[in-house]
Amino acid sequence: MVAIGIDLGTTYARVAVFQYGKVEIIPNEQGNRATPCFVAYTDSERLIGDAAKNQAAMNPKNTVFNIKRLIGRNCYDEKMFQDVKDWSAFDAAVVCARVKFDLDLKDEEKLLISPEEISSLVLIKMKEAAEAYLGTTVKDAVITVPAYFKDVQRQATKDAGAIAGLNVLRIINEPTAAALAYGLDENLKGERNVLIFDLGGGTFDVSIVTIKEDKLFEVRAAAGNTRLGGEDFDTRLVNHFAEEFEQKYEKDLRSSPQAMRRLRTAAEQSKLILSSSTEATIVLDALYEGVDFYTKISRARFEEMCDDLFHSTLDSVEKVLNDAKMDKSQIHDIILVGGSTRIPKVQSLLQTFFGGKSLNLFMSDEAVVNGAAIQAAILSGDKSSQIQGVSIVDVAPYLLEIETTGLVTTKLMERNTRIPYKRSIKFTTSSDNQPFVNIHVFEGEPASAKDINLLDNFLLYRLPLAPRGVPKIDVTFDVDVNGILNVTAQLISEKATKLRVRREDKIRLTLVEVVCLSDEAKEYAAEKEKERQRIAAHNQLKNYVLSIKQAADKAGNELDHSDKYLVLKKFKETIKWLDANTTTAEKEDYDYKLKELTKICSATLAKMQLSADGSGPQPSYCGKQSCNNVGGNYGGSAVKEVD
């Protein structure tokens, strides 16, 4: 079974497969190697990818994007709602302590769609592209996430894969995937310390990976920011242009989602231009209330307004060097990954930080998906010599702490600890006849209390009633290779009796919810296939009736008048029917019309074909056999000239 690698980015998604000893990037149906992570709901259908992005300015409230910045986030996170506000797009709401989006579809009541569902639609798009390219069903996949993704964000991404009908073999960190692709592509000699600087559309990661001669990729440390990327630079530009527009025309275009969407698209394009030019021009006709907007932005001005964001990336670089206990001089290669690393100021700051060391723009946009495809091939048992013996040792980016009764905290796992990681801790009751034990697990940075967040609240219940300190409970915390925490517990005195562990975290989807959403995705796929067949039947009928009309015109006067009248009459009737029933007719209706039309016109079409290719009966211009070049019996033996 073929396994694919998917880079589920903030702005774009990519899919690749490792076969015949190399990685192949799989294009989408439009031939593009990257698919925008946009999902849109219109009055008639659901759009994904390029089609969704192209109509975003006309339908901003029902077009969802940048979902990676929101997936698995705390529903009461003010920063998350600030992101949605900055994008001036879809409406977010809190439903059952989770974030969902209010969207309209086919004039029905508002739909409440979770981030996992939106991400699953993009993954389905990637899956379909891979199946069309490979000509086989695809089930297994490796999906990439930012190294600094938290436990719940990783679980949410895995849930999105399950909803999309994928068996997620591994959740792999993006910098680790990029290092894997770099190490195998460059065929490095000797042990090398590689710093991966991954600045994409919505997230930022920096990792140090030691690549050894025996194809061991050992992650030494990871740091980053899941709310820093190209979208933040775009937001600065959008705010700048919106203020300029207000100053020039005394109109606040922020009240118009359509205008803000067009402005954001223009800002993104100007940012790309400024990576290669010193100035970019924006021209937007009738941007707001009929007012045309024309302006220019210089690279120097852009760098000034984003200076604090650019410099903040160096804080993470210093942090990862300290965590890895390395000096700048010990870094052999600096690999730039992600579209935002093309910004000259970012490159200049990083190069200056490392004392002028050259930077390697190794396949900046596709390094991550390449590594994901390689990891997928390894996990699926590919026997290619290029990947034999490759192994990866990754780390957990966050500290884990536990808090029990009396606000006593214990470190469960230090940040940058190798994963998978397992640890068992013994607990007991703090009062007589205590029926349950409540354990809080925190995740975050050890040096900053504000960065510590409640990961989960585990309630161990149905304890045997006994004096305090008597029940002995063995709780095992297991962080798997995906960086996802799993917890089990059992009584030490009764090894066969396992206690039930209940998650109080409302952000994660339950297994039942994942299964239900997966079933809904399958139903939508069936509806989509039915719609595809309906459109195919429509096109088949239209092509047939047009071919009859074309043949009749080509036959001209050689076709009997009554036959030609019949064909043209049926042509007009069918075209009129198609125009009137384009959205209401089903596949069976088109099939019936085609069958009826074929029955009526098949004989006439055969006559027209005979006339067109010259194989039908030809009129005899002379009844005498003595005439030259006469074929009295067409298709038989040639007639000999008579003396």
Salt bridges, closest charged atoms under 4 A:
GLU29 OE2 - LYS125 NZ 3.06
ASP77 OD2 - ARG73 NH2 3.15
ASP83 OD1 - ARG69 NH2 3.40
ASP83 OD1 - ARG227 NH2 2.90
ASP91 OD1 - LYS61 NZ 3.38
GLU128 OE1 - LYS528 NZ 3.16
GLU131 OE2 - LYS127 NZ 2.99
ASP151 OD1 - ARG508 NH2 1.95
GLU174 OE2 - LYS68 NZ 2.40
GLU218 OE1 - LYS212 NZ 3.31
GLU218 OE2 - ARG418 NH2 2.44
GLU231 OE1 - ARG264 NH1 3.07
ASP232 OD1 - ARG69 NH2 3.08
ASP234 OD1 - LYS271 NZ 3.13
GLU244 OE1 - HIS240 NE2 3.73
GLU244 OE2 - LYS248 NZ 3.16
GLU246 OE1 - ARG254 NH1 3.47
ASP252 OD1 - ARG254 NH1 3.47
GLU279 OE1 - LYS296 NZ 3.87
GLU289 OE1 - LYS251 NZ 2.82
GLU304 OE1 - ARG301 NH1 3.77
ASP307 OD1 - HIS311 ND1 3.22
ASP308 OD1 - ARG236 NH1 2.93
ASP323 OD2 - ARG415 NH1 2.05
ASP333 OD2 - ARG192 NE 2.78
ASP365 OD2 - ARG342 NH2 2.81
GLU366 OE2 - ARG33 NE 2.84
GLU403 OE2 - HIS440 ND1 3.98
GLU414 OE2 - LYS411 NZ 3.45
GLU445 OE2 - LYS319 NZ 2.96
GLU445 OE1 - ARG415 NE 3.35
ASP451 OD1 - LYS450 NZ 3.56
ASP456 OD2 - ARG503 NH1 2.38
ASP456 OD2 - ARG508 NH1 3.91
GLU504 OE2 - ARG502 NE 2.78
GLU513 OE1 - ARG98 NH2 2.89
GLU529 OE2 - ARG532 NH2 2.67
GLU531 OE2 - ARG534 NH2 3.12
ASP553 OD2 - LYS549 NZ 2.85
ASP563 OD2 - LYS607 NZ 3.35
GLU573 OE1 - LYS570 NZ 3.54
ASP591 OD2 - LYS587 NZ 2.74
